[in-house]
Amino acid sequence: MRRAFAILLFTTALAAFGHGGEDHDAPPPPVSRDVAPRAVAVTEEFEVVAVLEGRQLVLYIDRFASNEPVTGAKVEVESPGLKGLANEIAQGTYVMKLAAALPPAKHDLTISIEAGDTTDLLTATLDTSVPSAAPGHAVDWTKWIFGTVVALVILVSGIRLVARHYREKAKGISR
């Protein structure tokens, strides 16, 4: 009996150990799907990130070499059906008001920057298309099936050991 119990306890303990490196903590907070459309342009002089926020285009401009915000620049943005100057609202942050919302499409932007004695022309593509839905979580059923089969084998083996012990004890054979 002790031997059968020890084997059953050992096999159960093996089955209880961690499996697959899975993390059973609380799930991470969901990522917001409402990320504003954006475009990035880089030259030897400037870096620009353009973000569409409702009916305004916000441009974050800094110097490529030092990452220093560009202040006091004349910034002009052109695209088919879109043309205008962006006004500085903070250091390195420029805003251009839009007459109407941009339709869902890929918009090629040409951004002209004049900062002191430096002039540069940057191009970027602003994609306002509707983002595709994120893929769902795929379940690997092979791990579940394998785990279930292993658990059943352990359970049946334990039951057979206990049953054999009681049969031997009923016959009067003891070990």
N, C-alpha and C positions, 0 to 999 in steps of 0.2 A: 504494500500500500504506500509506504513511504517513497519507494522508488517511482511509482506511477505518479504520485503527487508532485515529486520533485521535477519529473519530466514535464508534466503539465504546467507547473509554475514557471519553469525555464522557457518553454515555448511561448507562453502568454507574455512573459516579460520581453522576449525578443520582439513580439508583435507590437508591443506598446511603445517602442522607441520611435524617435522622429522618422519622418519619411519624406523624401523628395526635397528637403530644404525649404519647405513652404513656410510662409510667415502667417501666423494666425492672430496677429495683432489687429487692432481696428484698421479698417481700410483708410487709405489716404483721402483727403478731401477731393472732391471732383474738380477737374480742371474746367475753368470757365470756357464755354464755347462762344462767348460773345467777344472774341478778340477782334479789335478793330482792324480793318484792312491796312496794310502797311507796305512801304517800298523802301529799299535801301540803295544808295548810290555812293560810290567811293572814287575819288581821284587822288593824285599825289598831294593836293592841297587841302581838300575838304572831305568830310563824311557827312552824309545827310540821311536822316530817317524821316520819311513822310508818313503820317498817320491820318487816316480819314476818320474824323469824329463828327458824325452827323453831317451837317452842312458846312463844315469847315475843314480845311486841310492844315494840319499842324506839322511844321518842319523843325526838326531838331538838327542844328548845324554845328559842327565843331571842326577844328583843324585836325588833319589826319596825323601829323607828326607828334603833336602834343596832347591831343584830346581836349584842348582848350576851347570853350564855347566861342563862337564867332559872334561878335556884337557890332552893331551899327552898320550892318551890311544891307545892300540893296538886293532883294531876292525876288526874282520873277519866275513864275511857273507857267508853262504852256503845255497844252495837250489838245488833241482834236476836240473842239467844242469848249475849251477851257483856257482862259488866259487872264493873268492878273498879277498884282504885286502882293507879297506877303509882308505884313507888319510885325515888327519885333514886339513881343509882349513880355519877354524875360530874357536873361542872358542866354543867347544861343537858341532861343525858341521863337519861331515866326509862325504867324497864322494868316491864312488866306481864306476869306469868306467866299462861299460858293453860292451862286444864284439859285441853283437847284441841286437836289441830291444826284449823285452820280449813279447812272444805271449799272446793273450787274454786268461787268465785262472786265477785260484787261485794258487798262488805260496807260499808254506810254507817256511818261512825263519828261519834259525837258526843263531842267532847273538851272537858271542863270544866277550866279552869285558874284557880286562886286563888293569886296571887303578891303578898303584902303587901296593899295596899289595892286592887289591880287584879284584877278578875274578868272572865273572857271565856269565851265558848262558841264552839267551832269545829266545823265539819263537814268531813268528807273521805270519799272512797270508796277503800277498799282492794281492789284487784282481785287475787284469788288464782287466777284462771283460768289454765289452762295456756297459756303464750305460744305463738303460732303460729310455725311454722318460718320462718326467714328465707328470702327468695327467693334462688334460685341466681343465679349470675353469668350474665347474658345476653350472648351473643356476637353482635356485629354482623357478619354474614357478608358484607355488601356491601363492607366495607373489604377483607376477605380476597380476595373475588372480583376487585375492581378491581385490587388489588395484583398478583394472579396474572396477569391479562390484560395489565397494563402490562409485567410482567417477560417474558412470552411475546413480546410485540411487540418489545421491545428485543432479545431473544435471536434471534428470526427475522430482524430487520433486520441485526443483526451478522453472522449466518451468510450472508445474501444478499450483503452487501457484500464479505465475504471471498471468497465463491464467484465473484462478478463479477470481482473483481481477478484471481483465478487463471485465469478464462476469458480475460480480456483478455491476460494474460501468455502463455497458451498460444497465442493467435492471433498473438502477436508485436506486439501493440499495447501501448504503454506510455505512461504519462502523466507 
